Amino acid sequence: ETASSSSDRSQSRSCTSRERERTAATAKSARASANLYLSLVPLAHRHTFLLHAILSWSAANLAAASAARQQGAEAPVPGQLPAGGGNSVVASLSDQLGHLADQGLVAALPALEAYVAARAARVSDHSMSDETRRQKDLEEVPQNWEAMLAAQLMLTHTAICQGAVDLWRTRMREVRSLVSCYAGRTAD
């Protein structure tokens, strides 16, 4: 009897420990998500292409979750297309919002390209000190750079949710090009 009650207490502690770990992981994840959204929401308020990218990603997640529920699964499997189709209206909305985000990104790109050109011109200007060049580079960074990167990454996540492998690869190349452009290098 004592061995049995000792075993029950051990199992109870083990279950409690697992529950505590799961709760801590959930809380940590919630804090990280809150921090992410606290930084993205103000950017999305100023840059509609980021707002459209966030909404596109959200709609893609909702469509995948709807499809999973129709199939009786608990949660969607990332990157796996559901067999039942899911919510085609929400999936279509995701595509439309992604298109709007793409249009906004195309319209925002010239500011980044102008910054890169100005920075390249300063590099070839030997009359300017390195410190002055660095200071001007920092002063002229386009205000939309972070929003552009965030939008591209959100659109990449959207492609992953949709299970669109070819689009995901294209999105990753676009992210690489954007980062390379900002860094002043050409993408391979």
Secondary structure by P-SEA (a helix, b strand, c coil): caaaaaaaaaaaaaaaaaaaaaaaaaaaaaaaaaaaaaaaaaaaaacaaaaaaaaaaaaaaaaaaaaaaaaccccccccccccccccaaaaaaaaaaaaaaaaaaaaaaaaaaaaaaaaaaaaacccccaaaaaaaaaaacccaaaaaaaaaaaaaaaaaaacaaaaaaaaaaaaaaaaaaaaccccc
